[in-house]
Amino acid sequence: MKEKRTLMLPGPTPIPEHARQAGAQKIIGHREKECEDLLREVTEGLKYVFQTENDVLALTCSGTGGLEASIANTLSKGDKVLVLCTGAFGERYATIAERYGIDVERMNFPWGEAVDVTRVEKRLEEDTTDEIKAILMTHNETSTGVINHPQPLGELAEQYNCLLLVDAVSSLGGIELKTDEWGVDVVVTSSQKALMTPPGLCLVSVSPKALKAGEDSDLPKFYWSFKRAKDRYDRDTQTPSTPALSTLYVLREVLAEIREEGLENVFRRHKVVAKAIRQAVQALGLDVLVKDEKIASKTVTAIKLPTEIEFTILRQRLKDEHNVYVTGSKGKLKGDYFRIGHLGNVSRTDVLATISALELVLQKEGLEVELGTGLQAAQKVFLEEERR
Ligand SMILES: Cc1ncc(COP(=O)(O)O)c(C=O)c1O
């Protein structure tokens, strides 16, 4: 039974079986030609998913390392940045910048809502001395399940001559992000989310504008240096330090699979699964945090916990009785909401298994839930999609 785990977390996510097996390949020397081929293929595959011609660097760390790197490589001590905070991960980006001695101005938005672009525009208009060097934002705020659309912010960054740094850790490969077309200077994601690969790699795209800004950056960096990574890749298709080889093997397979499916279809699949989850839990009488469909995440959904049940009980029962894994909430939502992740290698069957398990657990906990109501709502979404 343990093998049949249904991982419905906003990362790490399940790995397609053939890709998972690729991770068991024999280790090669990271200065060998074979490794150069591996890195080249992965980099080309990533450019497709990032929709970019910019450099894409593979750093050996999780997403947070990439967020640090995005700051350390593009900014200088005392620079002013505007951090758009719509939840816990926006907060984290701000905190990292502060630790690097950046002058952080947080622009806070209510949790569960998206960035209000007019407020950002107004603030940039007021910045007549061009103090603000960068806008930092979270594409998909994993703590609330909200999508912040980078395109209008890319336009503002261009107009007001600042950089746009985007945390796309829980979105890239699941929600559309047109890096070049939308003018995003740095995009950070990590392997264990929509890229369906084990943890261990952080993938970062860097625009020429960001590289140029980096030339003047005085923040300390060695392991995180974009320049070292780019120079080494340009020179001999290698990484400066030993890369996470086994993770790269898996990522190569996954990227080939994504290309075969086609990005449009990948995004469509995420939309359908997200809609099915939303409709199902609402049919069961549960409240979703994000009411507005337009900004509702396609990779994670925050759901209000019914007062009758504590999160620890819900999680434990889903896990022990059904092998379904969900997670709690963070920051100010902790204890009030739980989250279902639905990104990467999550199938319709996984959705149905999760909703079915949820119905059973809620009913056993004494809630008035009619078995099958959530399932039917999800099934309807799938049927509608097939008739499209
Ligand atoms: C939006 C976002 N940013 C950053 C992180 C941190 O990523 P990691 O745990 O890979 O360091 C996460 C993790 O869930 C995330 O969802």
The ligand as an ORCA input file, in Angstrom:
! r2SCAN-3c Opt
* xyz 0 1
  C       6.734     30.347     -4.388
  C       7.815     29.628     -3.660
  N       8.998     30.239     -3.494
  C      10.023     29.642     -2.859
  C       9.894     28.386     -2.317
  C      11.027     27.742     -1.620
  O      11.503     26.714     -2.394
  P      12.503     25.599     -1.825
  O      11.783     24.875     -0.753
  O      12.758     24.773     -3.061
  O      13.729     26.279     -1.344
  C       8.676     27.708     -2.451
  C       8.483     26.385     -1.869
  O       7.416     25.871     -1.774
  C       7.626     28.349     -3.143
  O       6.451     27.737     -3.292
*
